[in-house]
Amino acid sequence: MSQLQKKGALFALVLLGMVGAGLYYMTAHSAKPAVASAPAQQGQAVTLLRNGQILIDPASTFNRKILREQLQLQAVSLPDLTVTGSIIAKRKPTSAADDEQYEFINQQISSLYANWKNDGNEIEFLSKQYKKTAELNEAKLHSQWIEVERLKKLVDIGTEAARDLSLSEANLLQAQLEGQKALFDIQSALNQARNNRADAERQLFQQGIDIDLLIRLKADEVLVAGDVPEMNAGKVYAGQALTTVFYGNADKPFAGKLASISPLVSFEKRSLRIYYALQDSLHQLRPGMFADIQLGTEQRKKMLVSNEALIHLNKKDYVFVLSQPNTWKLVEVTIGDNFDRKSVEVLSGLREHDTIIAHGAILLKPLAIKAVEIVNADESAAS
């Protein structure tokens, strides 16, 4: 073969390779979703329209990869807030001695409760003493007043000296002063005992004990306290339904209702204490056990979508909503808490009976980015 023939054969091979590569490139790109701002062209599976919406060919293979869903409000028990808490005290069986009717989480709370109880006993004793002292003073003064009146009559008829009357009147005055001082001393002690009890009650509150709820605990009930961050204080209220899941017994949640809320915000934790009681008839719970407290578990209507329906762009969340047959519009949504790790609550942006892409939306993310750019550009031009 001559040198010229060899060069001709080599050129033919190179030309054939270039033609094959061009055909492969055209075939590969025609199978992908179109990213065109023009109206849909024949043979394109997905087309981005000029208004930012996306048209999907119903006959394409791509159309079978997405799953549609019509939204319906669902009755769920999705908690509004989840906080941590622990068992602070437990009521012992009724057979226990009165002085040992509670088990507390630590010795400090036990000592505070003992002080609070002793202050209560002292208040009761001083109250009774004040009442009896007042009765005694009244009896003394009445007796002395009768003596003074008797001497007045005798002095008037001249059978008793005026000096005896003056002495009796002085004794009456002295009895009044002594009675007032005795009542003042008892009242001062009573006020001090009340202050001590109020101080012990405040300290118990800070340690997680609602004393009013504690003394109302029934046999085999436990007192639970939780900490709600200050920023979420507006989400809790007395009587709110809740579910408690203890770390050591996660398979058995305990349902209950919020009983009370501390009037004070903890300065150290910047949190609000909440209190409620739980029945423990099987004796599974102990003071010191920690738990997750799910607040606001009343059954109510929620709008839930699959996590796979969400597209995250520039710190925002979007969902594809059917606007016309085979045409999808990207809608910005506000989401709440996860429901079951597969679904998420939608707070705004969607309406009941909207049809969305529930699965497969991630396949359209490249077009979603361009769709957001088109919509933003149109809004900027309009303003």
C-alpha positions as CSV (number, residue, x, y, z in Angstrom):
1,M,0.0,0.0,0.0
2,S,1.4,3.4,-0.9
3,Q,2.0,6.2,1.5
4,L,-0.9,8.2,0.1
5,Q,-3.3,5.2,0.5
6,K,-2.3,4.8,4.1
7,K,-3.0,8.5,4.9
8,G,-6.4,8.2,3.2
9,A,-7.4,5.2,5.2
10,L,-6.3,6.9,8.5
11,F,-8.3,10.0,7.6
12,A,-11.4,7.8,6.9
13,L,-11.1,6.1,10.3
14,V,-10.8,9.5,12.1
15,L,-13.8,10.9,10.3
16,L,-15.9,7.7,11.1
17,G,-15.0,8.1,14.8
18,M,-16.1,11.8,14.9
19,V,-19.4,10.9,13.3
20,G,-20.0,8.1,15.8
21,A,-19.2,10.4,18.8
22,G,-21.6,13.0,17.5
23,L,-24.4,10.5,17.1
24,Y,-23.8,9.2,20.7
25,Y,-23.8,12.8,22.1
26,M,-27.1,13.6,20.4
27,T,-28.7,10.4,21.6
28,A,-27.6,10.7,25.2
29,H,-28.7,14.3,25.5
30,S,-32.1,13.7,23.9
31,A,-33.0,11.2,26.7
32,K,-32.4,13.8,29.5
33,P,-35.1,16.3,30.8
34,A,-35.0,19.4,28.7
35,V,-33.9,22.6,30.3
36,A,-35.4,25.0,27.8
37,S,-37.2,28.2,28.4
38,A,-39.3,27.6,25.3
39,P,-42.6,25.7,25.1
40,A,-42.5,21.9,25.2
41,Q,-41.0,20.4,22.1
42,Q,-42.0,17.0,20.8
43,G,-40.0,14.1,22.3
44,Q,-38.9,16.0,25.4
45,A,-39.7,14.3,28.7
46,V,-39.5,17.4,30.9
47,T,-39.6,21.1,29.8
48,L,-39.1,24.2,31.8
49,L,-41.6,26.8,30.6
50,R,-41.1,30.6,30.3
51,N,-43.2,31.2,33.5
52,G,-41.0,28.9,35.6
53,Q,-43.4,26.0,35.6
54,I,-42.4,22.5,34.5
55,L,-44.2,20.4,31.9
56,I,-43.8,16.6,32.1
57,D,-44.7,14.4,29.1
58,P,-47.3,11.9,30.5
59,A,-46.1,9.3,28.0
60,S,-42.5,9.5,29.0
61,T,-40.5,7.1,31.1
62,F,-39.7,10.0,33.5
63,N,-43.4,10.5,34.3
64,R,-43.5,7.0,35.7
65,K,-40.7,7.7,38.1
66,I,-42.7,10.3,40.1
67,L,-45.5,9.6,42.5
68,R,-48.5,12.0,42.8
69,E,-50.5,12.5,46.0
70,Q,-53.6,14.6,46.7
71,L,-53.3,16.2,50.1
72,Q,-55.8,15.6,52.9
73,L,-55.8,16.9,56.4
74,Q,-54.9,14.0,58.8
75,A,-55.9,13.5,62.4
76,V,-52.6,13.1,64.3
77,S,-51.2,13.5,67.8
78,L,-48.1,15.5,66.7
79,P,-46.5,17.2,69.7
80,D,-46.1,21.0,69.6
81,L,-43.0,20.8,71.8
82,T,-40.6,18.2,73.2
83,V,-38.6,18.9,76.4
84,T,-36.6,16.9,78.9
85,G,-37.8,16.1,82.4
86,S,-37.4,13.7,85.3
87,I,-39.3,12.2,88.2
88,I,-38.8,14.3,91.3
89,A,-40.9,12.5,93.9
90,K,-43.0,9.4,94.4
91,R,-45.9,8.8,96.8
92,K,-45.4,5.6,98.7
93,P,-48.3,3.1,99.4
94,T,-50.8,4.1,102.0
95,S,-49.3,1.6,104.5
96,A,-46.2,3.7,104.8
97,A,-45.7,5.8,107.9
98,D,-46.8,9.4,107.5
99,D,-43.3,10.8,108.0
100,E,-42.0,8.5,105.2
101,Q,-44.9,8.9,102.7
102,Y,-42.6,10.4,99.9
103,E,-39.5,9.3,98.1
104,F,-37.5,12.3,96.7
105,I,-34.8,12.6,94.0
106,N,-32.2,13.8,96.5
107,Q,-31.5,14.6,100.1
108,Q,-31.7,18.3,99.6
109,I,-35.3,18.2,98.5
110,S,-36.1,15.8,101.3
111,S,-34.6,18.3,103.9
112,L,-36.5,21.2,102.3
113,Y,-39.7,19.2,102.5
114,A,-39.0,18.4,106.2
115,N,-38.4,22.1,106.9
116,W,-41.6,23.0,105.1
117,K,-43.6,20.5,107.0
118,N,-42.1,21.6,110.4
119,D,-42.9,25.2,109.6
120,G,-46.5,24.1,108.9
121,N,-46.6,22.3,112.3
122,E,-45.3,25.5,114.0
123,I,-47.8,27.7,112.2
124,E,-50.6,25.4,113.4
125,F,-49.3,25.4,117.0
126,L,-48.8,29.2,117.1
127,S,-52.2,29.8,115.6
128,K,-53.8,27.7,118.3
129,Q,-51.7,29.4,121.0
130,Y,-52.7,32.8,119.7
131,K,-56.4,31.9,119.9
132,K,-56.1,30.5,123.4
133,T,-54.0,33.5,124.6
134,A,-56.6,35.9,123.2
135,E,-59.3,34.0,125.1
136,L,-57.3,34.1,128.3
137,N,-56.6,37.8,128.0
138,E,-60.3,38.5,127.4
139,A,-61.2,36.5,130.5
140,K,-58.6,38.3,132.6
141,L,-59.7,41.7,131.4
142,H,-63.4,40.9,132.0
143,S,-62.7,39.8,135.5
144,Q,-60.6,42.8,136.3
145,W,-63.2,45.1,134.7
146,I,-65.9,43.6,137.0
147,E,-63.6,44.3,140.0
148,V,-63.2,47.9,139.0
149,E,-66.9,48.4,138.6
150,R,-67.6,46.8,142.0
151,L,-65.1,49.1,143.7
152,K,-66.6,52.1,142.0
153,K,-69.9,51.4,143.6
154,L,-68.3,50.8,147.0
155,V,-66.3,54.1,146.8
156,D,-69.5,56.0,145.9
157,I,-71.3,54.7,149.0
158,G,-68.1,55.3,151.1
159,T,-67.4,51.7,152.2
160,E,-64.1,51.4,150.2
161,A,-61.2,53.8,149.9
162,A,-60.5,55.5,146.6
163,R,-56.9,54.2,146.8
164,D,-58.2,50.6,146.3
165,L,-60.2,51.7,143.2
166,S,-57.1,53.3,141.7
167,L,-55.0,50.2,142.3
168,S,-57.7,48.0,140.6
169,E,-57.8,50.4,137.6
170,A,-54.0,50.1,137.3
171,N,-54.2,46.4,137.4
172,L,-56.7,46.5,134.6
173,L,-54.4,48.6,132.5
174,Q,-51.5,46.3,133.3
175,A,-53.5,43.3,132.2
176,Q,-54.3,45.0,128.9
177,L,-50.7,45.8,128.2
178,E,-49.5,42.3,129.2
179,G,-52.2,40.7,127.0
180,Q,-51.3,42.9,124.0
181,K,-47.5,42.0,124.4
182,A,-48.3,38.3,124.7
183,L,-50.4,38.4,121.5
184,F,-47.7,40.5,119.7
185,D,-45.0,38.0,120.5
186,I,-47.1,35.1,119.3
187,Q,-48.1,37.0,116.2
188,S,-44.4,37.8,115.4
189,A,-43.4,34.2,115.8
190,L,-46.4,33.2,113.6
191,N,-45.3,35.6,110.9
192,Q,-41.8,34.3,111.0
193,A,-43.0,30.7,110.7
194,R,-45.1,31.7,107.7
195,N,-42.2,33.5,106.1
196,N,-40.0,30.4,106.7
197,R,-42.6,28.1,105.1
198,A,-43.0,30.4,102.1
199,D,-39.3,30.5,101.6
200,A,-39.1,26.7,101.9
201,E,-41.9,26.4,99.3
202,R,-40.0,28.7,96.9
203,Q,-36.9,26.6,97.3
204,L,-38.9,23.5,96.6
205,F,-40.3,25.1,93.5
206,Q,-36.8,25.8,92.3
207,Q,-35.8,22.2,92.9
208,G,-38.8,20.9,90.9
209,I,-41.5,20.4,93.6
210,D,-44.9,21.9,93.2
211,I,-46.0,21.5,96.9
212,D,-49.7,21.8,96.1
213,L,-49.4,19.0,93.6
214,L,-47.2,17.0,95.9
215,I,-49.6,16.9,98.8
216,R,-52.4,15.8,96.4
217,L,-50.5,12.9,95.0
218,K,-52.4,9.6,95.3
219,A,-50.8,6.3,96.4
220,D,-48.3,5.0,93.8
221,E,-48.3,8.3,91.9
222,V,-45.1,10.1,90.8
223,L,-44.4,13.8,90.4
224,V,-42.7,14.8,87.2
225,A,-41.0,18.1,86.4
226,G,-39.7,19.4,83.1
227,D,-37.9,22.4,81.8
228,V,-39.4,24.5,78.9
229,P,-37.0,27.0,77.3
230,E,-38.1,30.6,77.8
231,M,-38.6,31.1,74.1
232,N,-41.3,28.4,74.1
233,A,-43.1,29.5,77.2
234,G,-46.1,30.6,75.2
235,K,-46.6,27.0,73.9
236,V,-47.5,25.5,77.3
237,Y,-50.6,25.9,79.5
238,A,-52.3,24.1,82.4
239,G,-54.4,21.1,81.3
240,Q,-52.4,20.6,78.1
241,A,-52.2,16.9,77.0
242,L,-48.8,15.3,77.0
243,T,-46.9,12.1,76.6
244,T,-44.0,11.0,78.7
245,V,-41.4,8.6,77.3
246,F,-38.8,7.4,79.9
247,Y,-35.3,6.6,78.7
248,G,-35.3,3.3,80.6
249,N,-38.8,2.2,79.3
250,A,-39.1,3.7,75.8
251,D,-41.6,1.1,74.7
252,K,-44.3,2.3,77.1
253,P,-45.3,5.9,76.9
254,F,-47.3,7.5,79.7
255,A,-50.2,9.8,78.8
256,G,-51.1,12.7,81.2
257,K,-52.0,16.4,81.5
258,L,-49.9,19.4,82.5
259,A,-51.0,20.3,86.1
260,S,-49.1,23.6,86.8
261,I,-46.4,25.9,85.6
262,S,-43.9,27.7,87.8
263,P,-44.5,31.5,88.1
264,L,-40.7,32.0,87.9
265,V,-38.2,31.6,85.1
266,S,-34.9,30.0,86.2
267,F,-32.2,32.6,86.0
268,E,-29.5,29.9,85.3
269,K,-31.3,27.8,82.7
270,R,-33.6,30.5,81.3
271,S,-36.3,28.0,81.4
272,L,-39.8,27.5,82.9
273,R,-40.6,24.6,85.2
274,I,-43.7,22.5,84.5
275,Y,-45.3,19.9,86.8
276,Y,-47.7,17.0,86.6
277,A,-48.4,13.6,88.1
278,L,-48.4,10.1,86.6
279,Q,-49.9,6.9,87.9
280,D,-47.4,4.1,88.5
281,S,-49.6,1.1,89.6
282,L,-47.0,-1.4,88.3
283,H,-44.2,0.3,90.3
284,Q,-42.0,0.8,87.2
285,L,-41.0,4.4,87.9
286,R,-38.5,5.7,90.3
287,P,-37.3,9.2,91.4
288,G,-34.4,10.3,89.2
289,M,-35.6,8.7,86.0
290,F,-35.2,11.0,83.0
291,A,-37.7,11.3,80.1
292,D,-38.7,13.1,77.0
293,I,-41.9,15.1,77.6
294,Q,-44.0,15.6,74.4
295,L,-46.3,18.6,75.0
296,G,-49.5,19.3,73.1
297,T,-50.4,15.7,72.0
298,E,-54.1,16.4,71.6
299,Q,-55.4,14.8,68.4
300,R,-55.9,17.5,65.7
301,K,-55.9,18.0,62.0
302,K,-52.5,18.5,60.3
303,M,-51.2,18.9,56.8
304,L,-48.5,16.2,56.3
305,V,-46.2,15.6,53.3
306,S,-43.5,13.1,52.6
307,N,-39.9,14.2,53.3
308,E,-39.2,13.2,49.7
309,A,-41.6,15.9,48.5
310,L,-39.4,18.7,49.8
311,I,-36.7,20.4,47.8
312,H,-34.3,22.6,49.7
313,L,-33.0,25.6,47.9
314,N,-31.2,28.6,49.5
315,K,-32.4,27.8,53.0
316,K,-36.0,27.6,51.8
317,D,-38.3,24.6,51.2
318,Y,-40.4,24.0,48.1
319,V,-43.0,21.5,46.9
320,F,-44.1,20.8,43.3
321,V,-47.9,21.4,43.0
322,L,-50.0,20.5,40.0
323,S,-51.2,23.8,38.4
324,Q,-52.6,22.4,35.1
325,P,-52.7,19.0,33.6
326,N,-49.1,17.6,33.5
327,T,-47.8,21.1,34.6
328,W,-46.2,21.6,38.0
329,K,-45.5,24.8,39.9
330,L,-42.8,25.2,42.5
331,V,-44.4,26.5,45.7
332,E,-42.5,27.7,48.8
333,V,-43.7,26.1,52.0
334,T,-43.1,26.6,55.7
335,I,-42.5,23.4,57.6
336,G,-42.9,22.4,61.2
337,D,-41.7,19.3,63.1
338,N,-41.1,15.9,61.8
339,F,-44.0,13.5,62.4
340,D,-42.6,10.0,62.0
341,R,-39.2,10.5,60.4
342,K,-40.9,10.0,57.0
343,S,-43.4,12.8,57.0
344,V,-43.2,16.5,57.9
345,E,-45.9,19.0,58.9
346,V,-46.6,21.9,56.5
347,L,-47.6,25.1,58.3
348,S,-48.3,27.2,55.2
349,G,-48.0,27.2,51.4
350,L,-50.3,24.2,50.7
351,R,-54.0,23.7,50.7
352,E,-56.1,20.6,51.2
353,H,-56.8,18.7,47.9
354,D,-53.6,20.1,46.3
355,T,-51.9,17.5,44.1
356,I,-48.1,17.3,44.8
357,I,-45.2,15.2,43.7
358,A,-44.8,13.1,46.8
359,H,-41.8,11.0,45.6
360,G,-39.2,11.7,42.9
361,A,-39.2,15.5,43.3
362,I,-35.4,15.4,43.8
363,L,-35.1,14.4,40.1
364,L,-36.4,17.8,39.2
365,K,-34.0,19.8,41.4
366,P,-31.8,21.1,38.5
367,L,-34.9,22.5,36.8
368,A,-36.2,23.7,40.2
369,I,-33.1,25.9,40.6
370,K,-33.7,27.5,37.2
371,A,-37.5,27.8,37.9
372,V,-36.7,29.8,41.1
373,E,-34.3,32.1,39.1
374,I,-37.1,32.7,36.5
375,V,-39.7,33.6,39.1
376,N,-37.3,35.8,41.0
377,A,-36.3,37.6,37.8
378,D,-40.0,38.1,36.9
379,E,-40.8,39.5,40.3
380,S,-37.8,41.9,40.1
381,A,-38.9,43.1,36.7
382,A,-42.5,43.6,37.9
383,S,-41.4,45.7,40.9
